Amino acid sequence: MTLWSVASVLTLAFIFWLNAVMTASPYIVYLSGLKKQSERKNSLVALLLLLASLLYFFLKVGSFAAEGFAGMIDTTYMQFIWTGPVGLFMQLQIAVAIAWIVYSVVKLKRIKWVLYVVAIGLMGWSFFSIGHGSDAVWWGKLALLTHLLVAWVWFGSLNSLRKLATSVPLAKAKAIMERFGVHMSAAVPILLIAGLVMYRSATGRWMPELPLTSYDTVLLAKLVFVALILLVAALHKLKFVPQLNDNAAAKRLKNSITAEMVLAVTIFTLASALSSAFSPS
């Protein structure tokens, strides 16, 4: 991978994370019993998404031009990329950012929910436009959307859960974590099945075969980190949350969720590489 590719993958991973934070935002309000979301936080996330989408576009232009930093603003290549999948991805993500800014300031719940559904739809559409998702059959696209939504709700909730572990009374924190554990216990099998169907759609196989392609190697690396994050989640559910009875236990849980976030970022980075830097074929 070139430096352009690495920078593009990292930027795409950041976009993944911002989409996850947006997707999980109403869920965290429901889970925690908070009366409203932070308008300031939502606006900041939207602004970061806008900037990250533009950066991803210009990185792709620079990579295609192969003329150093000057190539990032080459108008000929900009026009070419703009009309392709990357251009569509950027346009849809910018539309998500705009919808989210409006979402963050609107007061009427019905309109907020419409904007939320629109934003989620635009996110899914954007990821259908790049990588092997663009060539997938309908059930492959459905599996991709399901996989994204579950991962976004799970990983997008982690930072808020990390803060809640020590910022609310212990009894409430414990109840929130227990509810989250129940929800994710039901969601994780869906995540794994959707991932398996995605692989079948992309490669025509249910399992990797020797010799491994670069795509299979990165995918297996991702699965290792998925196994690790599942192990950490199991420790939370079976040990750390049941023991959440004092401040020391709350701090242990907070630190463990921090480790889970690091694993989630790694998974997003590998998923971004699979989406933009490696081909299933």
C-alpha positions in Angstrom: 0.0 0.0 0.0 1.2 3.5 -0.8 1.1 6.4 1.6 -1.9 7.7 -0.3 -3.7 4.4 0.3 -2.8 4.4 4.0 -4.1 8.0 4.4 -7.3 7.1 2.5 -7.9 4.0 4.6 -7.4 5.9 7.9 -9.7 8.7 6.8 -12.3 6.3 5.7 -12.0 4.6 9.1 -12.7 7.9 10.8 -15.8 8.4 8.6 -16.9 4.9 9.7 -16.5 6.0 13.3 -18.4 9.3 12.8 -21.2 7.4 11.1 -21.3 5.0 14.1 -21.5 7.8 16.6 -24.5 9.3 14.6 -26.3 5.9 14.3 -25.9 5.1 18.0 -26.8 8.6 19.3 -30.6 8.1 19.8 -29.9 4.6 21.1 -27.7 6.0 23.9 -30.4 8.5 24.8 -32.9 5.6 25.0 -30.5 3.3 26.9 -29.4 5.9 29.5 -32.7 7.6 30.0 -31.3 11.0 29.1 -33.9 13.6 28.1 -32.1 14.9 25.0 -29.0 14.6 23.0 -26.2 17.2 23.0 -26.8 19.6 20.2 -23.2 20.8 20.4 -21.8 17.3 20.2 -24.1 16.4 17.2 -23.0 19.6 15.4 -19.3 18.8 16.0 -19.7 15.3 14.7 -21.4 16.6 11.6 -18.6 19.2 11.0 -16.0 16.5 11.4 -17.8 14.3 8.9 -18.0 17.2 6.4 -14.2 17.8 6.7 -13.3 14.1 6.6 -15.4 13.5 3.5 -13.7 16.3 1.7 -10.3 15.1 2.8 -11.1 11.5 1.6 -12.0 12.9 -1.8 -8.8 15.0 -2.2 -6.7 12.0 -1.0 -8.2 9.9 -3.7 -7.6 12.6 -6.3 -4.0 12.8 -5.2 -3.6 9.1 -5.2 -5.0 8.9 -8.8 -2.9 11.8 -10.0 0.4 10.5 -8.5 1.9 14.0 -8.8 2.5 14.7 -5.1 0.4 17.2 -3.1 -0.2 19.3 -6.1 -2.1 16.4 -7.6 -4.8 16.7 -4.9 -6.1 19.9 -6.6 -5.6 18.9 -10.2 -9.0 20.0 -11.7 -8.9 17.3 -14.4 -8.5 14.5 -11.9 -11.0 16.1 -9.6 -13.7 16.1 -12.3 -12.9 12.5 -13.0 -13.1 11.3 -9.4 -16.2 13.5 -8.8 -18.2 11.6 -11.4 -17.1 8.2 -10.0 -17.9 6.1 -7.0 -15.7 8.1 -4.6 -17.3 11.3 -5.7 -20.8 9.9 -5.0 -19.6 8.6 -1.7 -18.3 12.1 -0.7 -21.5 13.8 -1.9 -23.7 11.4 0.1 -21.6 11.8 3.3 -21.8 15.5 2.9 -25.5 15.2 2.6 -25.4 13.1 5.8 -23.5 15.9 7.6 -26.0 18.5 6.5 -29.0 16.3 7.6 -27.3 15.8 10.9 -26.7 19.5 11.5 -30.4 20.1 10.9 -31.2 17.1 13.1 -29.1 18.6 15.9 -31.1 21.9 16.0 -34.7 20.7 15.2 -36.9 20.4 18.3 -39.9 18.4 16.9 -39.4 14.7 17.5 -41.2 13.6 14.4 -39.0 15.7 12.2 -35.9 14.6 14.0 -36.8 10.9 13.4 -37.4 11.6 9.7 -34.0 13.3 9.5 -32.4 10.4 11.4 -33.8 7.8 9.0 -32.7 9.9 6.0 -29.2 10.2 7.4 -29.0 6.4 8.0 -30.3 5.8 4.5 -27.7 8.1 3.0 -24.9 6.4 5.0 -25.9 3.0 3.7 -26.2 4.3 0.1 -22.8 5.8 0.4 -21.1 2.5 1.3 -23.0 0.7 -1.5 -21.2 3.0 -3.9 -17.6 2.0 -3.0 -15.7 -1.2 -2.8 -17.2 -4.6 -3.5 -20.5 -3.5 -2.1 -21.1 -1.6 -5.3 -21.1 -4.9 -7.3 -23.0 -7.0 -4.7 -26.4 -8.5 -5.5 -29.4 -7.4 -3.5 -28.9 -9.9 -0.7 -25.3 -8.9 -0.5 -26.2 -5.3 -0.1 -28.8 -6.2 2.5 -26.2 -8.1 4.5 -23.8 -5.2 4.2 -26.4 -2.7 5.5 -27.3 -5.1 8.4 -23.6 -5.6 9.2 -23.0 -1.8 9.2 -26.0 -0.9 11.3 -25.2 -3.4 14.1 -21.5 -2.5 14.1 -22.3 1.2 14.2 -24.8 0.9 17.1 -22.3 -1.2 19.1 -19.1 0.6 18.4 -20.8 4.1 18.3 -22.1 3.5 21.8 -18.7 2.8 23.4 -17.5 6.3 24.2 -20.8 7.3 25.7 -20.9 4.1 27.8 -17.3 4.7 28.9 -18.3 8.1 30.2 -21.5 6.8 31.8 -19.5 4.2 33.8 -18.3 6.8 36.2 -20.6 9.8 35.6 -23.9 8.4 36.9 -24.8 6.6 40.1 -23.5 3.1 40.3 -26.9 1.5 40.3 -27.9 3.4 37.2 -24.6 2.6 35.5 -25.0 -1.1 36.2 -28.6 -1.1 34.9 -27.5 0.7 31.7 -24.6 -1.7 31.1 -26.8 -4.8 31.7 -29.4 -3.5 29.2 -26.7 -2.9 26.7 -25.3 -6.4 27.2 -28.7 -8.0 26.6 -29.2 -6.0 23.4 -25.7 -6.8 22.0 -26.0 -10.5 22.9 -29.0 -10.6 20.5 -27.3 -8.4 17.9 -23.8 -10.0 17.7 -25.1 -13.3 16.0 -26.8 -11.1 13.4 -23.5 -9.2 12.9 -21.6 -12.4 12.3 -24.1 -14.0 10.0 -24.3 -10.8 7.9 -20.5 -10.8 7.7 -20.5 -14.4 6.4 -23.2 -13.6 3.8 -21.1 -10.5 2.8 -18.1 -12.7 2.2 -20.1 -15.1 0.1 -21.5 -12.3 -2.0 -18.0 -10.8 -2.5 -16.0 -13.9 -3.3 -18.5 -16.6 -4.2 -17.2 -18.8 -1.3 -18.3 -19.4 2.2 -14.7 -19.8 3.5 -11.2 -18.7 2.4 -9.2 -21.2 0.4 -5.5 -21.7 0.1 -3.5 -19.9 -1.2 -4.9 -16.9 0.6 -5.4 -13.7 -1.3 -4.4 -10.3 0.3 -8.1 -9.7 0.8 -8.5 -12.9 2.7 -5.4 -12.1 4.8 -6.8 -8.7 5.9 -10.2 -10.3 6.5 -8.7 -12.9 8.8 -6.8 -10.2 10.6 -10.1 -8.4 11.1 -11.7 -11.6 12.4 -8.9 -11.9 15.0 -9.7 -8.5 16.4 -13.5 -9.3 16.2 -12.7 -12.4 18.4 -10.8 -10.2 20.8 -13.5 -7.6 21.1 -16.1 -10.3 21.7 -13.9 -11.7 24.5 -13.7 -8.2 26.1 -17.5 -7.8 25.7 -18.0 -11.2 27.4 -15.8 -10.1 30.3 -17.9 -7.0 30.7 -21.1 -9.0 30.7 -20.0 -11.8 32.9 -17.5 -10.1 35.3 -17.1 -6.3 35.3 -20.8 -5.3 35.1 -21.9 -7.8 37.8 -19.1 -6.4 40.0 -20.1 -2.8 39.4 -20.6 -2.0 43.1 -18.0 0.6 43.9 -15.9 3.4 42.3 -12.9 1.1 41.8 -15.0 -1.3 39.8 -16.5 1.6 37.8 -13.0 2.7 36.9 -12.0 -0.8 35.9 -15.0 -1.0 33.6 -14.2 2.4 32.1 -10.6 1.3 31.4 -11.9 -1.9 29.8 -14.3 -0.1 27.6 -11.4 2.1 26.5 -9.6 -1.1 25.4 -12.7 -2.1 23.6 -12.7 1.2 21.8 -9.1 0.6 20.6 -10.2 -2.8 19.2 -13.2 -1.2 17.5 -11.0 1.4 15.9 -8.7 -1.3 14.6 -11.7 -3.2 13.2 -13.0 -0.1 11.5 -9.5 0.5 10.0 -9.3 -3.1 8.6 -12.9 -2.9 7.3 -11.9 0.4 5.5 -8.9 -1.4 3.9 -11.2 -4.2 2.7 -13.6 -1.6 1.3 -11.1 0.6 -0.5 -7.7 -1.0 -0.8 -8.2 -4.7 -1.5 -10.2 -6.6 -4.0 -12.0 -9.9 -3.3 -10.7 -11.2 -6.6 
